[in-house]
Structure formats: structure tokens, C-alpha cells
Amino acid sequence: MSPSADALPMTSAQQFTNKTVLISGASVAGPALAYWLHRYGFSVTVVEQAPALREGGYKVDIRGVAMEVVERMGLLPRIREASTAMRGGAWVDESGKALATLGPDLIGLRSPGDDEVLRGDLARILFDATKSGVEYRFGDSITEARRHPDGVEVHFQHAAPRIFDLVIGADGMHSTVRRTVFGPEEQFARHTGMAACVITVPNDLGLDHWELVHPTPGKVVQLYSTESSAAKAQFIFPVPAELPDRRDRAAQQRLVAAAFAGGGWETANLLRAMPQSPDFYFDTVSQIHLDHWSSGRVALVGDAAYCPSPLSGQGTSMALVGAYLLAGELLAAAGDHTVAFPNYQARLREYVELNLSLGWSNATRMVATGNRAIRMQTTMLKLLRYLPWRGLALRPIIKPLAQAANAIELPEYEVPARS
């Protein structure tokens, strides 16, 4: 991408050497923001509730302008190296018979230049790029943030209180910072009515960069592998009336097992492997909507501010783009949050709204509600493989994704010279 008309003049890093920023969350948005803030001369601390970097997880897409962000970070070679490189997949019936075989273009629905990696691999790449210049505090979390005119007094679960110039919540859909400063999650969450669970299981089927999808009315089981020894299983199903506590892993596993009890294909085997999964994930398929992403010296980025849902395919890209713009606007405003935070929201709002709308549509249409709908989907996918004009047939699906992924022009924020 050629330099934007918004390119900024070179700025001395000296003015930021005493500007302290606390970021809550060490998944994607947090380390990405830490990368840019450190590069611009801010003093950055990242606090993460988990005792260590979370390296497991599911596949995530990096699309459109988010790939430009990765390239500007100098991390594109590592992203390409970590690519899942999926060869394709198949929809299967309860006996394992392939109903439709899909190529990589149908599995990923990505445009040329986009990529897909495991969430844990991306977290590791971002952590490695920042660990030498950023203070990371694992196994701790924010309990209180007292806002003052000249700083934020932060209290932690374990560490002694500290005062920071700015605090950024990059701690996901269930953000502690958002709850502490902006209000309870119920004010901002919008639920699709579905839930998702992802686990790591042995690769007993010997999948080689291959994905299998087993749909039943209202539910889906997916199994894929990007390595020889392990696979990922994903369960998507309707949310029950009552959900267990987010910290009660055993209760969540019982809920998933009950939802898929008696399921065909490999479902029973996958459920039996669930208690041994090292990176069990369960959550509702929900979005986060806020009118304002900042309050005083506190701001939000990524899923904490604008989660498009775990099934949208856009959350990771939005986190990378949001982190780039938030840090860049702080640089452009010489660290003045009263200017930077509103500008960050103004630049990003249209891009976010488009992706939230698309994310809702994708998440709510992902699961067929009846056998007739499943047959129609399967027939369409089977035919697409043989159509000579497949590209034209896929365009109505891929074009909205590509438009949303590129619905913003990234300004050029000049990296300040260091003395």
C-alpha cells in the first residue's frame, strides 16, 4: 500500500519515555498494541490473568488490511510460516461418508493474500516480537481502576497498586476492564442464541491439513488438523436457558456432552476425549456493542470493545487493525488521550460497524436448522466443485467478506527516531 495522505511527520520518541500504559490481556489485541506503543516510545506493561501465554486454540483468519498491519510489523514471514495451509475438507454423514468435498477456497473463503493460523501460534508470534521491550505480568489481573485527572491508580489481585498514565482493556469479550470502568457485560452483549466449544483431541483419523464437518439440524461438529499428532474439534449448538459459570469447566463440559449425546459419526469419541483437552474453550456466540470505547484515561480495543462473535472470522483482523490505529492515534496526538481516543474511534467506527453486521450474519447462518437446509447446503457445495464458473458462484459469498476486511485505509504513522 502506498503512503496515505494522512502520513505523519517524524516525531521524537523522547516525549513518550515517561508515558506509562497498562494493557490488560495478552492474547492478540494486547501484544499487538504493546508492539506499536513500545515502537513509538511508550513504556508498556501487559497484565494477563493466565499463568502463562495461552498457546492453544482454534484457527483464526487474518484478512485484508490486517495483513497490511502484520507486514508493517515485519511479522509477515512468521505468519506465512505458521499458516495452517489447509488443503480442503469434506462434509460427512453419520457414517463418515463424504457428502461433499471442498477445496481450500471453499473451506477458508479467503481472498488472495489472506491467511489463517492457529490462535496460539499468533499469540506466540506477537509475544516473541514484544517480550524484550515490554513488561509482561502473567498470573495477575486488575481488580480496580481509580481514575484521577493525572493518571489511573490500578489495583491488582496480587501485585501492589501502581499508577499509569493510560489503561487499555484488550482482555476479550468478557473484559475485566470494561466491566470495571464501563459497566456490566449485560449492557453490551448481544447473543446469537448459539454456543461454541473447541478442544484438542488425538488425531485418530490421521487428518493431514484437512477438515471434516458433520452437520445435524441446529448443530455442527467440525474436526481438523494442521499437524500429525493432534486435531481440533469444534462443537456449535444452541445455547440452553441456563449457562454454567464461566469458571466452571466441568459444568461446561457436561453441557456440551449433553447437547451432543447420541450424536453420530465421531461425536462420541470426541466427547470422551474432552476432559483431557489441554486448551478447552467454551463460550456463547455473542457480540459486544458500545457507543464509546473510552472513558477518561481508559480505552478498549479488540473484542473488549467490538467483538464480532467467535464465529465471524473477523475478530482477529479487527483486533490487529484496532491496535494499530489506537497506538498510531496516541502517537499522532503526542500521547494526549483526550485527542487520540476520539480519533481512534472516529477512524475505526465504520470498519467496525460493517464487520459487526457481517459477523452477525455469518454466525447466525452457519448452522442449518433442519434436514432440508442441510441437504440444500450439501448439494450446493457438491455442485460448486464441478462448476467451471465456480469463481462467479462464490463471489456473492466472498465479496462481502473482502469488502468488510478492506473497509478502511490505514494511515501511515511514522516511527519516531530513537536517540
C-alpha positions in Angstrom: 0.0 0.0 0.0 1.4 3.4 -0.9 1.8 6.0 1.8 -1.6 7.5 2.9 -2.4 11.2 2.5 -2.6 11.1 6.3 1.1 10.3 6.7 2.5 11.8 9.9 5.8 13.7 10.4 8.7 12.0 12.2 8.3 12.5 15.9 11.0 12.2 18.6 10.4 9.3 21.0 11.8 11.3 23.9 8.4 12.8 24.7 6.9 9.3 25.4 9.7 7.8 27.5 7.8 8.5 30.8 4.3 7.8 29.4 3.2 4.6 31.0 0.5 2.4 29.6 -1.1 -0.7 31.2 -2.7 -3.2 28.8 -4.9 -5.9 30.2 -4.8 -9.0 28.1 -2.0 -11.0 26.4 -3.8 -12.8 23.5 -3.8 -10.8 20.2 -5.0 -7.2 20.7 -2.9 -6.7 23.8 0.5 -7.7 22.4 -0.2 -6.1 19.1 -1.0 -2.8 20.8 2.1 -3.3 23.0 4.2 -3.7 19.9 3.2 -0.4 18.4 3.3 1.6 21.6 6.8 0.3 22.5 7.9 1.1 19.0 6.6 4.6 19.4 8.5 5.1 22.7 5.8 4.4 25.4 6.6 2.4 28.5 4.3 -0.6 28.3 3.1 -3.2 30.9 0.8 -6.1 29.9 -1.1 -7.9 32.7 -2.6 -11.3 31.9 -4.8 -13.4 34.2 -3.5 -16.7 32.8 -0.3 -18.1 34.5 1.5 -18.3 31.1 1.0 -17.5 27.4 -2.1 -19.3 26.1 -0.7 -21.2 23.1 -3.6 -23.5 22.3 -6.8 -22.6 20.5 -8.6 -22.7 17.2 -8.0 -21.4 13.7 -8.2 -17.7 13.1 -8.2 -15.7 9.9 -6.1 -12.6 9.1 -7.8 -10.8 6.2 -7.5 -7.6 4.2 -5.9 -4.6 5.8 -5.0 -6.8 8.9 -2.4 -8.5 6.6 -1.0 -5.0 5.9 -0.7 -4.4 9.6 1.2 -7.7 10.0 3.5 -6.7 7.2 4.2 -3.3 8.7 5.1 -5.1 11.9 7.7 -7.1 10.0 5.9 -10.4 11.0 4.6 -11.5 7.7 7.2 -14.2 7.1 6.4 -15.8 10.5 2.7 -15.6 9.8 3.2 -17.4 6.5 5.4 -20.0 8.2 2.7 -20.6 10.8 -0.1 -20.8 8.2 -2.5 -23.7 8.7 -2.1 -24.5 4.9 -5.4 -26.4 4.9 -5.8 -28.5 1.7 -9.5 -28.7 1.9 -12.1 -30.8 3.6 -15.4 -32.6 3.4 -18.9 -32.6 4.8 -19.7 -36.1 6.1 -22.8 -38.0 7.2 -23.1 -40.0 10.4 -21.3 -43.0 8.9 -18.3 -40.8 7.8 -19.3 -40.9 4.1 -18.3 -37.7 2.3 -21.4 -35.8 1.2 -19.4 -33.0 -0.5 -15.6 -32.5 -0.9 -14.3 -28.9 -0.5 -11.2 -27.3 -1.8 -9.2 -24.7 0.2 -11.1 -21.8 -1.4 -14.4 -23.2 0.0 -13.0 -24.1 3.4 -11.5 -20.7 4.1 -13.4 -18.3 1.9 -10.4 -16.1 1.9 -9.2 -13.7 -0.7 -5.7 -14.0 -2.3 -3.1 -12.7 0.2 -5.1 -13.5 3.3 -4.0 -16.3 5.7 -5.1 -18.5 8.6 -3.1 -19.5 11.7 -3.9 -21.1 15.0 -4.7 -18.5 17.6 -2.0 -19.8 19.9 0.6 -19.5 17.2 -0.3 -15.9 16.5 -0.2 -15.2 20.3 3.3 -16.7 20.4 4.5 -14.6 17.4 3.2 -11.4 18.9 4.7 -12.2 22.3 8.1 -13.0 20.8 8.0 -9.7 19.0 7.4 -7.7 22.2 8.9 -9.6 25.2 12.2 -7.9 25.1 10.8 -4.4 25.4 7.5 -4.9 27.2 6.9 -5.8 30.8 4.6 -8.9 31.0 2.9 -9.9 34.3 1.2 -13.3 34.0 -1.0 -14.8 36.7 -2.5 -11.5 37.8 -5.5 -9.3 36.9 -7.0 -5.8 37.6 -9.4 -5.6 40.5 -10.0 -1.8 40.5 -9.1 1.2 38.3 -9.4 4.5 40.1 -9.4 7.3 37.6 -7.7 10.6 38.5 -7.1 13.7 36.4 -3.4 12.9 36.0 -3.4 9.1 36.0 -5.2 5.8 36.7 -4.5 4.1 40.1 -4.7 0.4 39.3 -5.2 -2.3 42.0 -4.2 -5.9 41.1 -5.2 -9.3 42.5 -1.6 -10.0 43.6 0.8 -7.1 42.7 1.0 -3.8 44.6 -1.1 -0.9 43.3 0.5 1.2 40.5 -0.3 4.4 38.8 -0.4 4.5 35.0 -1.0 7.4 32.5 -3.3 5.2 30.5 -5.1 1.8 30.8 -6.2 -0.2 27.8 -8.6 -3.2 28.0 -7.6 -5.8 25.5 -9.0 -8.6 27.6 -11.6 -10.1 25.3 -15.4 -10.4 25.2 -15.6 -10.8 29.0 -13.3 -7.8 29.6 -12.5 -7.1 33.2 -11.5 -3.5 32.3 -14.8 -2.9 30.6 -16.8 -4.3 33.5 -14.7 -2.3 36.0 -14.9 1.1 34.1 -17.9 0.9 31.7 -20.4 -1.3 33.4 -21.6 -4.9 33.5 -21.3 -7.1 30.4 -25.1 -7.5 30.1 -25.3 -3.8 28.9 -23.2 -4.5 25.8 -23.5 -8.2 24.8 -25.8 -9.3 22.0 -26.3 -13.1 21.8 -27.0 -15.1 18.6 -28.5 -18.0 20.6 -25.6 -20.3 19.8 -22.6 -21.6 21.8 -19.2 -22.9 20.6 -16.8 -25.3 22.2 -13.3 -26.1 20.9 -11.0 -28.8 22.2 -7.7 -30.5 21.3 -8.0 -34.3 20.6 -5.8 -37.0 19.3 -5.6 -37.1 15.5 -7.1 -40.6 15.4 -8.4 -40.2 11.8 -4.9 -39.2 10.5 -6.1 -35.9 9.1 -3.4 -34.1 7.2 -4.3 -30.3 6.9 -7.8 -31.5 6.3 -11.2 -30.6 7.8 -14.3 -32.7 8.3 -17.8 -31.2 9.0 -20.7 -33.2 10.3 -23.9 -31.1 10.3 -27.1 -32.1 12.0 -30.2 -29.9 12.5 -29.2 -27.0 14.7 -25.7 -28.3 15.4 -22.4 -28.8 13.8 -19.3 -30.9 14.7 -16.0 -30.0 13.0 -12.7 -31.8 13.2 -9.5 -30.6 11.6 -5.7 -31.0 12.0 -2.7 -28.9 11.0 -0.2 -31.5 12.4 0.2 -35.2 12.6 -0.3 -35.8 16.4 -3.3 -33.6 17.4 -6.5 -32.3 16.0 -9.1 -29.7 16.9 -12.8 -30.5 17.4 -15.4 -27.7 17.4 -19.0 -28.1 18.6 -21.6 -25.5 17.7 -25.1 -25.7 19.2 -28.0 -23.7 20.6 -27.5 -22.0 23.9 -29.6 -23.6 26.7 -31.7 -21.5 29.0 -29.2 -21.5 31.8 -25.4 -21.4 31.3 -22.8 -22.6 33.9 -20.4 -20.2 35.4 -17.6 -19.3 33.1 -15.0 -20.6 35.5 -16.7 -24.0 35.9 -15.0 -26.1 33.2 -16.5 -29.4 34.4 -20.1 -28.0 34.2 -19.4 -26.6 30.7 -18.1 -30.0 29.6 -21.2 -31.7 30.9 -23.3 -29.2 29.0 -21.5 -29.9 25.7 -21.7 -33.7 26.3 -25.5 -33.5 27.0 -26.1 -31.3 23.9 -24.4 -33.9 21.6 -25.3 -37.1 23.4 -26.3 -39.8 20.9 -24.7 -37.9 18.0 -23.4 -39.9 15.1 -20.1 -40.1 13.3 -17.1 -39.5 15.6 -19.0 -37.4 18.1 -18.9 -39.9 21.0 -15.2 -40.4 20.6 -14.6 -36.7 20.6 -16.7 -36.1 23.7 -14.8 -38.9 25.5 -11.5 -37.0 24.8 -12.9 -33.7 26.0 -11.8 -34.0 29.7 -8.2 -34.4 28.6 -8.1 -31.4 26.3 -5.3 -29.0 27.4 -7.0 -26.0 25.9 -10.7 -26.4 26.4 -12.7 -23.4 25.1 -16.4 -22.7 25.6 -18.4 -19.6 25.1 -21.6 -18.2 23.7 -21.5 -16.9 20.2 -22.1 -13.2 21.0 -21.1 -9.7 20.0 -20.1 -6.6 22.0 -21.5 -3.2 21.1 -20.5 0.0 22.8 -21.3 3.6 21.9 -18.0 4.8 23.2 -14.7 2.8 23.5 -13.1 5.1 26.0 -13.7 6.8 29.3 -11.2 9.3 30.6 -7.8 7.7 30.5 -9.2 4.2 29.9 -9.9 2.7 26.4 -10.8 -0.6 24.9 -9.5 -2.5 21.9 -10.4 -5.7 20.1 -13.1 -8.0 21.4 -13.4 -6.0 24.6 -14.7 -3.1 22.5 -16.2 -4.6 19.4 -16.3 -8.4 19.4 -18.0 -9.6 16.2 -18.5 -13.1 17.6 -16.1 -16.1 17.7 -17.7 -17.5 14.5 -17.4 -14.3 12.5 -14.0 -14.9 11.0 -13.1 -11.2 11.6 -12.3 -10.8 15.3 -8.6 -11.3 14.9 -8.3 -8.9 12.0 -10.3 -6.3 13.8 -8.0 -6.6 16.9 -4.9 -6.2 14.8 -6.3 -3.2 12.9 -7.7 -1.6 16.1 -4.4 -1.9 17.9 -2.5 -0.3 15.0 -4.9 2.7 14.9 -5.1 3.2 18.7 -1.4 3.3 19.1 -1.0 5.4 16.0 -3.5 8.0 17.2 -1.7 8.2 20.5 1.5 8.9 18.6 -0.2 11.5 16.4 -1.7 13.3 19.4 1.7 13.2 21.2 0.2 11.0 23.9 -2.8 13.2 24.6 -5.6 10.7 25.2 -8.3 13.4 25.0 -7.4 13.7 21.3 -6.2 10.2 20.5 -9.1 8.2 21.9 -11.9 10.0 20.0 -9.8 10.0 16.8 -9.2 6.2 17.2 -13.0 5.6 17.4 -13.8 8.0 14.5 -11.3 6.3 12.2 -12.4 2.8 13.1 -16.1 3.1 13.6 -17.3 2.5 10.0 -15.0 -0.5 9.6 -16.2 -2.0 12.9 -19.9 -1.5 12.2 -19.6 -3.2 8.8 -17.7 -6.2 10.3 -20.2 -6.4 13.2 -23.0 -6.6 10.7 -21.3 -9.2 8.6 -20.2 -11.2 11.7 -23.8 -11.4 12.9 -24.9 -12.6 9.5 -22.2 -15.2 9.3 -22.7 -16.6 12.8 -26.4 -16.9 12.6 -26.3 -18.6 9.1 -23.5 -21.0 9.9 -25.7 -23.8 11.3 -28.6 -25.2 9.2 -31.8 -25.6 11.3 -33.3 -28.6 9.5 -32.5 -31.7 7.3 -33.9 -29.9 4.2 -31.5 -27.0 4.7 -28.6 -29.4 5.2 -29.4 -31.2 2.0 -29.6 -27.9 0.1 -26.2 -26.8 1.5 -24.6 -30.1 0.7 -25.9 -30.2 -2.8 -24.7 -26.6 -3.4 -21.2 -27.4 -2.2 -21.1 -30.6 -4.2 -22.1 -28.8 -7.4 -19.7 -25.9 -6.8 -16.7 -28.2 -7.1 -17.6 -29.1 -10.7 -18.9 -25.7 -12.0 -16.5 -24.1 -14.5 -17.7 -20.7 -13.3 -17.2 -21.5 -9.6 -15.5 -18.2 -9.0 -18.6 -16.4 -10.1 -20.8 -18.6 -7.9 -18.6 -17.9 -4.9 -18.4 -14.1 -5.5 -21.6 -13.3 -3.6 -20.1 -15.0 -0.5 -16.5 -13.9 -0.8 -17.1 -10.3 -1.9 -18.9 -9.1 1.3 -16.1 -10.6 3.4 -13.4 -9.0 1.2 -15.2 -5.6 1.4 -15.5 -5.7 5.1 -11.9 -6.8 5.6 -10.7 -3.9 3.5 -13.2 -1.2 4.6 -10.6 1.1 5.9 -7.5 2.8 4.6 -4.6 2.5 7.0 -2.8 5.8 7.7 1.0 5.9 7.8 2.2 6.6 11.3 5.9 7.4 11.1 8.1 5.5 13.6 9.9 8.1 15.8 13.7 8.2 15.7 15.3 7.0 18.9 18.3 8.8 20.4 
